[in-house]
Amino acid sequence: MRKRITGYRRLAVAVISAGVVAGTLAACGSSGGGGQTDAMKAHGPITIWYSNNAQEVQWGKSMVYSWNSSHPKEQIKAQEVPAGKSTEEVIGAAITAGTTPCLVFNNLPAATGQWEKQGGLVDLSKFSDGNSYIQGRSGSSAAQYKSPNGDYFQMPWKQNPVMIFYNKAIFQKAGIDPNSPDLSTYDKFIAAAQKIKSSGAAPYAIYPAPTSEFFQPNFDYLPLLAAQTGGKTFIENGKSNITSQDSLDVANFWKTIYADGLAGKEQYQGDAFADGKSAMAIVGPWAIAYYGDKVQWGSVPVPTKDGKAADQTYTFPDAKNIGMYTSCKNQGTAWDVIKYATSKDQDGKLLNVTGQMPIRSNVASVYSSYFDSHPAYKEFGSQSERTADDPTGVNTIAQLQALRDAYSKSVINGTGTVEDAFKAASQKIDQLQAQK
């Protein structure tokens, strides 16, 4: 299901000369010395953008009203991200033009390194309480959002950790326990998938988008890689790890799914899960409200080769973070607004309005009353503690594309071996990693 508006769209990476970047930084008052700039100490009105997702707009308007009512000299002017092919393209163009707002509540982690390279993002670690606040709120999860230099150019904000949704009616029709199916291992998952197809309960067992966009590994390969490796993504310690045995096992699992006709190889025009064309889907907590009464669903963690307990299984977080932009004149206020918008109270309101998980330590216990009254979200609350996001390097988008191209060729289309395709992609990823 790809109707969900996540902002994961192809990023048109701006090519900017060193002179333009230098000019942008100079116009924003960059100190160049690694300390706080004058803008970081300045207070006054600011502008912000937030997602056009209806529930996030509702939360954003409420947050802004609450702030403005008690900060008459530091008013927030807010709007949805301007229309464009994607949020990423809009932000990239605004950085180039110097017209970014102070804050964007919709930053794609994979694009952070590129925007940092453009000189568009403020280093939040340079605020006196920057690191302490970010790490105090988000705990160990914060580390994956550091830039390669060890600083934070994004505020970890909220996530939609993905799990397997399954259609209980289809499972029952296929003769699979609809209340507690065992899909924990690759072999058990494939056996259930074959049962679904052979019984005619559904045309396909699962239907990840088979298209070639750079972000698609986040919804098939990378969740299972995170689970299999105990929390790793496709680049670790500055090197590609897609030729590791764990990675190859994940990719060959998916290759079997496609080779056996258990997943569709053509893009489905609609929602295969909602339409009953697929018995399973990889989705985040947003799906609970989205599917509502359309599907009688259940959820389980993504599978691993030999099976892991749910409380030990990692996944991809499908996160969006907050970026502060260097065109902002009153960055002191912007930092205060970030802290206000990610406070315990506002995080609770975000959870209540959107069902999305704040990137905060111990979400399940901090908001236990919410999960007690919304039990369908409990598994996602627990899962939010174990995620592995895309890296934040300057070429992450291109690296994800290299990965997707190899995956499309060898896994989805079945051309050649996974080992050969991933070896070539790994070399390309490492070459891109070496570029600064």
Secondary structure as UniProt FT lines:
FT   HELIX           18..27
FT   TURN            28..29
FT   HELIX           38..41
FT   STRAND          46..50
FT   HELIX           54..70
FT   TURN            72..73
FT   STRAND          76..80
FT   HELIX           87..97
FT   STRAND          103..107
FT   HELIX           109..111
FT   HELIX           112..117
FT   TURN            118..119
FT   HELIX           124..126
FT   TURN            128..129
FT   HELIX           130..138
FT   HELIX           139..145
FT   TURN            148..149
FT   STRAND          155..159
FT   STRAND          163..167
FT   HELIX           168..173
FT   TURN            174..175
FT   HELIX           186..199
FT   STRAND          204..206
FT   TURN            214..215
FT   HELIX           216..219
FT   HELIX           221..229
FT   STRAND          235..236
FT   TURN            237..238
FT   STRAND          239..240
FT   TURN            242..243
FT   HELIX           245..259
FT   TURN            260..261
FT   TURN            272..276
FT   STRAND          278..283
FT   HELIX           286..291
FT   TURN            292..293
FT   STRAND          297..300
FT   HELIX           310..312
FT   STRAND          320..325
FT   TURN            326..327
FT   HELIX           331..341
FT   HELIX           344..354
FT   STRAND          357..358
FT   TURN            361..362
FT   HELIX           363..366
FT   HELIX           368..373
FT   HELIX           375..377
FT   HELIX           378..383
FT   TURN            384..385
FT   TURN            394..395
FT   HELIX           396..407
FT   HELIX           408..412
FT   HELIX           418..434
//
